[in-house]
Amino acid sequence: MESFEQITNQYQPMIYKIISSLHIYMNKDEFYQIALIALWEAYERFDPEKGNFTGYAYSYIKGRLLTEMNHANKHFDHTCPANEEILHYVEDESCICPLEEDTLLAYCQAAALTENQTKWVLYTYLKGFNVKEIASIEKVSLSAVKSWRTGATDRLKKSIIGNQLI
């Protein structure tokens, strides 16, 4: 058989014809590369005793492009490009108000919370963790975290009522 460069030059119009017949108008270069790879694989696998190369190459290339189009369509169907309207509703969790932690710590200090009660306040209100997650992070029982919560809420209520901040 001929060299692959000669095969590529010979079958290039066929590749473009297949791309056109499949109505591929986006990412043409990518699909052309996939078609070239398919042509190479067809060139490597072809058995001259089973027929002519042109028909084999055509069906091999077209099949590979159809498979790739199916993958691309599935990906497109399962993803949604983000636009400005959607991004407006997405909350940026990495954006924490720098004074928020200081404010919480000031309330904890004013209410004379223990270290563990303060941890519960910060984990709950800054990070949004629940009791189970806090227990896992701190490697303590659920009941321990629940007692931190009870103690913290009681002391904070007394402190706020005592300062008449309600």
Secondary structure, DSSP 8 states (H G I E B T S, - for coil): ---HHHHHHHHHHHHHHHHHHTT--SSHHHHHHHHHHHHHHHHHH--GGGS-HHHHHHHHHHHHHHHHHHHHHHHHHH-----HHHHHH---TT---HHHHHHHHHHHHHTT--HHHHHHHHIIIII---HHHHHHHHT--HHHHHHHHHHHHHHHHHHHHHHT--
